[in-house]
């Protein structure tokens, strides 16, 4: 089997590439990534030597390029993770999110549909989305696969739109698709603009920890390794045309998460208890900031047998230990030097 994984040099994508390469050595895995700021081939340094791994630098917004790639490579499946994903960036530049997340997804759908040419036996187009398409919850309830879409940011609106296009290609052209919507991911190799790695880095450097509003916003946190395993299960066992929610059953308010992170960091760094929490600084809340997300993944558990393997407390401790043990990776990412190294190594300039 030959699977195309888009965005495979990113945070979640690199974990998915690694999982499929090592779990299915008979598969050929092609990693397609445009290597924007969030794409880092160093995330795959430990598996880039494997004989079943291929890397292609390319942009999903280039429809002609995708048509040629699909024609040449004869992919059996697509796992589509490539996306602009940072809400703050979507507020600053909404158009970039429309181009990548909507147009890019449509280009992939067109390329797969043309290459497979109605011969869908053994084929699958798997689109990874987010729980943010569902909007915001109150204090009670959880998002299910039947929850109506109600996106509140340019990012979530672009992902909601891409979800609709994937379903439309299934209904109109018969393309064998499956979709999953996941909660907030955390773990190793996450770009330090997201909350957990940003705050780990700031605590290391004794910089302020900027908390939106009062820190009361609640998120359901999913360990990225568990997410990669769920993607494997859904890709191989999911029912065509279905949607599956993936959640970690780990709801935490931002401020409680930050306090836990501060306690772990103080212990790991040998600092006095409470030292890191002094860095917390409350800032003006984000525009359109959803109050609460919570995923009901019972369908995935019931039908396909997947369950999260780890508690948030344990996963966060492992994540902290990884960043503290990989200071060179963190320094290269924050400085931007990682881009130049792989440009020269792969001749990508």
N, C-alpha and C positions, 0 to 999 in steps of 0.2 A: 504494500500500500504506500502511496505517495501523498503526503499531506502538506498543504501550504498553511503555515501559521503566519498571519500578518501581525506586525507589531511585536515580533518575537525578541527584540532587543530591549523592550521595555520591562517594567517591573513585573506585572503579571505574566506577560508574554514569555519572558525568559524562564520563569518557573514552569510554564506549560511546555516550552521547547525542551527543557531539561527532563521533565517527567516523561514525555513521549519518547525522547531519544533513548533513555535508559530503561524504560519499561518495555519498549517495543523495538529491539535492535534490528528486527527484520523490516521495519518501516523506514522509508526515506522521508526526512523532515526538511522542508525548505522554509527558511526563515526570511520573510520579506519585511524589510524595515527601511524607512527613509532616513533614519538616524537624525531625527530632530534632537533638541536638547534632552529629551527624556529617553532617547534610545542610546544604549551603551553596550557595545559588544563585549566589554569587560564583564558584563553580567553572565556571560556564557563561556568564560575563559576555561572553565573546568571540563567543558564538553565539546568545545569547538574542534577538537582533533578527531572526533568520532567519525567513522567512515560513512555513517548514514546521515550526516549533517551537511546541509547546503545553506549558504547565505547569499541573498540577493539584495543589493541596495536598490530600492525603487519606491515610487510614490503612488499610493492607491488613487490619487486624484488624476493620474495620467491614464485615461481609458485605453488609449492605443497601446501603451506599454503593457498593460494588463492583458489585453487581447493576445498580444504576441507571446507573453510569458505562459499563458494557459495553453496556447496552441503548441508551444515547444515542449512543455513539461508534462502534460497529460496528468494533472492532479486527480486523485481519487476523492479528495476531501479538502475542505477549507475550514480552518478555525480562525475566525476573524476577531482579532483583539485591537488592531490598530485604531487609535482614536486620540483626539485631543480630550483631556479628561479633567483639567483643573478648573474648578468653578470660577475662581478669581480671574483667571486668564480669559474665561469666556465672557465675563462682564466687561473686560477691557477691549477684547477683540472678538465679538460674536461671529463675524463673517468667517474667520478661520475655522471655527467649529462647524459651521454649516458646510463649508467646502470639504473638510476632511471626513467628518462623521456622516454626512448625508450623501454628498456627491461621491465620496470615496467608496461608500458601501454600495451605492447603485452601480458604480463601475465594476466592482467585484461581482455583483450579482449578474451583470450583463456578460462579463467574461466567463463565468462559470456556466451560465446558461448556453452561451454560444459554443463553448468547448465540449460540453456534454451532449448538446444537440438532441435533447429528449431521451437519450440513453442514460437513464438515471440509476441503473442497477449498480449497487455498491458505492454510490456517490452520496455525499452529505455536505451541506453548507451550514456551518454552525456559527451563529452570531452571538457574541458575548455583549451583554448590555448591563444596565445598572438599575438599582432600586430607586434611583432619583426620578425615574420617569413617572413614578406613581405619585409624586408630590410629597405632602407632609401629613404626618399622623398627629392626633391628639395624644392624650396620656394613655389611651387604651387602644387595643386592636393591633393587627399586623397586616402587612401587604401580602396578598395572595396572588396567584396567577390571574384571578378574575378581577382584581382591583382596577378601576378605570384609570387611565392615564391622566395626570394633572401636573405636568412639569412646570417648574417655577423659575428656572435659570436658563440662559442660552445653552449651557452645556446639556442639561437634562432635556431641553426641547429638541436639541439636535439628535440626542440618542433616541428619544421617543420617535422622532421622524424616521430614523434609520430602522428601528424595529418595525414600523408600519410598512416600509418598503420591502423588508425581508419577507413579511407575511404576504404582501401583494404579489411578489414573484412566485411564492408557493401557490397561491390561489389562481393566479393568471397563467403561469407557465408550467406549473407542476414541479417546480424546483424543490428537491428534497431538503427542507430547511429544519433547523431546530434553534431555539433561542433560550438563553438563560439570563436572568437578572440577578445580580449579586449585590450583597451589602458591602460596606467599606472593607477593603483589604489592608492588611498590614503584614510586615515581615521583612526579610532581607532583600537588598537591591532596590528598595523604593527610593525614588528621587526625592531629595530633601527639600521639597516645596510642600509636601504633604505633612500633616500634623505630627505624626509620631517621629519620623526621621528628622524633621525640622527641629522639633523640641529636643531630641536626643543631641543633635549637633549644637544647639544653642546652650544646653546645659553643660556640655563638655567645655564650651568656651565662655561660660558664665554670662551669656547674653540674655536679654529679656525674652520671656515666653508670652507672645501676644495672644490673648484669649478674646474671641468675639463676644460682645455683650457681657452676660454674666456667666457664660460657660454652661448654660442650661440645656443646650441642644444635645439631643440623644441620638447615638448611632449604634447600629448592630455591627460588630467587628468580626471579620472572617480572616483566619490565618491563610495566607496566600498558598501555602502547601496544600491545605485542605481544599482550596478552590481549584487548584490544578488537578487534584484527584477527582473532584466532582465533574470537571470538564471532561476528563477521561471517561467517566461512567456515562455521562450524557451523550458524548460523541458515539460511543459504541452501543449503548443500550436505549437511548432516548427514542421516543416515538416521533416519527416525522410529522412536522407541522405543530408540534407541541412546544409549550414554554415551561421552563422549570426555574423556580426561585431557589437561590443558594444563599443561605444565611448561617452565621456562626452561633446564633442563640446567645449572643454576648452583648447585651444592651448596656451602654455606659454613657452617662452625661460627659460632655467634654471636660468639665472641671474635675469630676471624679477620676476620669482617665488620667488627666495631667497630674493630679496628686499622687496616684499610684505610680506613674512613670517617675515622678520626682523621688519617691521613696526608693524605688529600685535603683535609680541612678546614684543617689546618695550612698547606698550600700555598695554598689559596684565600684564607685570612685573613691570610697573611703572618706566621704565627707560627713559632716555632722548631720544628724537627722533634721530635716526641715530647711536645710541650706538651699537646695534647688528650688523649693516652693517659693522662696523669697523673690525669685526671678519672674513670677507671674505678673503680667501687666494686662489690664482689661482695656480693650480698644472698641471703637464704634462697631456695631454689629454689621455683618455683611448684608448687602441688599438682597431681598428675597430669600433670606436664610431659612430653610425648612427646619421646623422644630424637632421632629422626631422621625426616624426611620426604623422599621423593624420588619424583618423578613420571616414569613412562615414558609419553611422549606419542607413541610410535612409531605407534600406530593413527591418530591425527590426522594425522601427517606422511604416513603411507603412503596412507591413504584419501582425504584431503582436501587434501594438499599444503602444509599450514601448517608453517612452521619459525620459531623465534625469530630476530629480526633483529639482536640486539645482545648483546654480552658483558656480564656483570655489572659488570665494572670500568668499562666505558664508560657503561653505564646509570646506575651510581651517581654517576659524575662529572657527568653531565647533570642528575641529580636534585639534587645539591648545588648546582650552578649555578642551577637554577630557584629553590630556596628562598632562596638568597642574593640573587637578583634580584627576589624577590617578598616582601620583608620586611613590606610593608604587609598582604598576605594573611595571612602567618604571625602577625603581631601581632594582627590582627583575630580570627583563629581562637582564639588562646590567651587573648585577653581576653574573648571571647564577644560582642564588639560586632557581628560579622557578622550575628547573628540579628536584632538590632534594625533594622539598615539595610533588610534585605529584607522584614521584617514591614511596615515603613512603605511601602516602594516598591510592594509587591504588595497592600497592604491585608489582610495576613494575621493581624492581631491579633484 
